[in-house]
Amino acid sequence: MKALSLAILMAPLIAAAQPSSQAPAPPPEGQAIRVEVNLVNLFFSVRDRKGAYISTLGKDDFTVYEDGKRQEIRFFSRETDQPLTLGLLVDVSRSQEALIETERAASARFFERVLRQKDMAFLISFGVDAELLQDHTGSPALLARALDRLRLNAGVSGMSPTGTPLPLPGGGRGTVLYDAVWLAAKEQLRGEVGRKALIVITDGVDVGSRVKLQEAIEQAHRSDAIVYVILFEDPRYTSWQYGNVSGEGAMRRMAEETGGRVFRVSRRESLDDIYDTIQTELRSQYSAAYAPSNQARDGGFRRIEVKTRNRDYRVQVRRGYYAPRD
């Protein structure tokens, strides 16, 4: 096991290089000029008004817009055989104490069903700190062993890999939910290719994170990661601890911005049921790519909208992406 550190947040910003005042020499006659074109990759699902997945549409059934301007779809597929990298983030703060055994068993069954050849998954627990219990692996058995190491994490402070305490405000107890999402996207998903998703099991209440909600969402965008949130609460504890404060609004914002969804464990829908729904959705996605008409490498945020011909269909897709920066 290794603790995840937020030290990178404290690193000084590197100043951008100034453009050269000297014009580049023209290429020799007859030499080809290579032009780099950035492609934006999208993974999205479509459901009808009753919530049923629609998986029979073709390229011509979709229109993609970036910042309101129509874009040409270069590549399209109904197949989602691209490798899946999946991160499971489990809240092990004191408010989840009575739920950990249920989370452990259902998560092990989920990994057993969802992982296919070339797929990878990792496991992070978070309470007062975030801890990587299992790095990228395609083995459900290794993930099950890591799930066995889920333990209540509600101490006074977290520890970085160097042993430096990370004290938390408010008396030292906390749930670094936003930090965990930020770290998972930045350190575990940023360099991966193909489909990427984070599943967060939590009551939704963040206490003590160093990063803000929007910063966690931004890292998910930069890593092209979809965030699914499973709200699993012990109402007796949360009403006493947080005074009926709900994190559902923040969780819906995080999920919907990245193209994911929020689920709630209830008598009608168990954790196993929700995992089945997520598995079906991940296997019912469309894949598309386009070269944006705006090729400016300015690091700006670009809004994305995907529409279908059938107005009764709802497209679930991330709300945008950050352009690269030179």
Beta strands, then each sheet from edge to edge (+ up, - down):
strand 1: 2-3
strand 2: 40-47
strand 3: 62-66
strand 4: 69-71
strand 5: 73-77
strand 6: 84-91
strand 7: 120-126
strand 8: 130-137
strand 9: 157-159
strand 10: 165-167
strand 11: 195-202
strand 12: 226-231
strand 13: 262-264
strand 14: 286-290
strand 15: 301-308
strand 16: 314-316
strand 17: 320-322
sheet 1: 1+ 8- 7+ 6+ 11+ 12+ 13+
sheet 2: 5+ 14- 2+ 16-
sheet 3: 4+ 3- 15+ 17-
sheet 4: 9+ 10-
end
